[in-house]
Amino acid sequence: MNSSIHLDTVVEAVMYSPDQVTSFLNRETGDVVQIREDVLRRAQVKAPHGMLDAEEKQERQWADAVVSAGADIYLPLPDRRAVDEYQLMEEFIQNLKNPMMRSMLTRELTGSGVFRRFQDRVLELGLAGDWEAFRNEGYRAFARGWCEAHYVPYVDE
């Protein structure tokens, strides 16, 4: 890779990856492109471009480039499902000094709707800023590990 990628770029691509979209890191430029899965499939089977608006045309050009260059140039980035947010919630709770808050949040980690209930309780307890900072650092740690595992030079400022 000729240039480093800013770690925040990787974090944002992982954290905010929409469903049905794959993000790719261009190893030569450090740029990240997002391509919808249906567009990527059409590029893989070399389907005709057809009538596309400017945005769709750009996305198809990226998809064609990804398909033709392969993983040596375009490295697929993980999506948000690669980060274990449940584990992050458990670690956040373990780091709380207040035993009552730990107990209240621990109770939210069972059954369905865990993530919504946890978020609601964090807001109730006035811990939203602390949780957001902890969660962001968890994503940053994941991104650092991913970059190192894939020999992607990064800048972390």
N, C-alpha and C positions, 0 to 999 in steps of 0.2 A: 504494500500500500504506500503510495507516494505521500499521503498526508494523513495527519491524525484526525480522528473524529472527536467532536466534543461529547463528553459523556452524557450531557443533558439531551443530546440528539437521540442517543440510544434509549435513554430513560423514557423520553416522550414517545418514541416509536413503540416501546413495549407497553407503557402505561395506557396509552390512548389508542391502541390498535383497534380499529373497528372490526366487527365480525365480517367475515367473507373478504378480508383484505390481507394481503401479505406485504410486509415491508422488506425491502432489499437494500443492503449496504453495498454501494459501489466501492470496491477495495482500492481502486485507482484514484478516485476523486474524493472519497469520504462522504459523498452525497447519499441520501436515503430517498428512495422512491417507494410509493405505495401503489399497489396494483390490485384491483379487484380480482377475485378468483376466476370469475367468468371471462374476464379479458385475458387473463393469463392462459386459461384453457384454450381460448380461440387462437392465441399466439402459438401455443404448443402444437396445435393441429394445423397451423398455417391457414386458418380460415381467412377469407377475404375481409378487408377492412370495412367495406360498405360505406354507408353514409354516417359520418361521425362529426360531431361538433369539435371545436378546437381542443377542449379539455379531454374528450374521449380519444381524439387523435394522438395527443401527447401521451396519454396513458398506454395506448396500444403500441406506440413507438418504444416506450420503456419496456413493455412486455416483450416485444420482439427482440430488444437488446438483451434482456435477461435470458430469454430462451436461447439465443444464438451464442452468447458469451459463456453462459453456465456459471456454476458456483465458484469457479476460479476468480471471476471478476465480481459477480453479484452474489453476495452472501445473504441468505434469508435471515431476517431478524426474528427472534422469538416474539410471541404475542403475550398479552397479559396473563393468559392461562399458565404460562411457564413459571410465574411467580406464585408461591404458596402464600396467599394473603391470610388464610386461616392460621398458618404458622406465625405470620407477622402479628396477628391479633393476639395469639397466645404469648408471644414474646413481649408485646407491649404491656399486657396485663401483668406478667411476671416482673416487669421493671417498675410498676407502680409502687410507691411507698405506702399509700393508704390501703390498709387491709379491707376496709369496707368497699372501696371502689374496686379492688381486685375481685372481691367476692361477687359484687353486682355484675361486673363485666363477664366474669367466668360463667355465670348462669345464662348469659345470652348466647353462649357458644354451643348450645344443644338444639336439636330439632331443625326444622326447616326455617328459612328466612334469617339465618344466622347473621349474614352480612348487614342486612337492613336493621335488624334489632341492635346489633353491636353499634352501628353508626348512630342510631337514635339515642342509645344510652350514653355514648361518648359525648354527644351534643348536650344531653341532659346534665351530665356531670361537669360540663365546662372543660372537657379535655380535647375538644376538636383540634385545636392548634397543635397540641402535643402529639395526637394521633397522626395528624397529617405530616408533621415533621418526621416522626418515626417511620411511617409508611414510605415516605419519599426516600429516606435513607436506606430502607430495605430494598427499594427498587434500584437505587444507586449501587448498592453492594452487589445486587444481581447483575447489573449492567457491567460493572467492573470485572466480575468473574467471567461473564460471557465474552467480553473483549479479550481478556487474557487467554481464555481457553481457545479462542479462534485467531490468536496472534493479530489482533486489531489494535494498533496504537491509538491511544486516546489521551485527551487532555481533560483533567478533572479540576476545574476551578470553581 
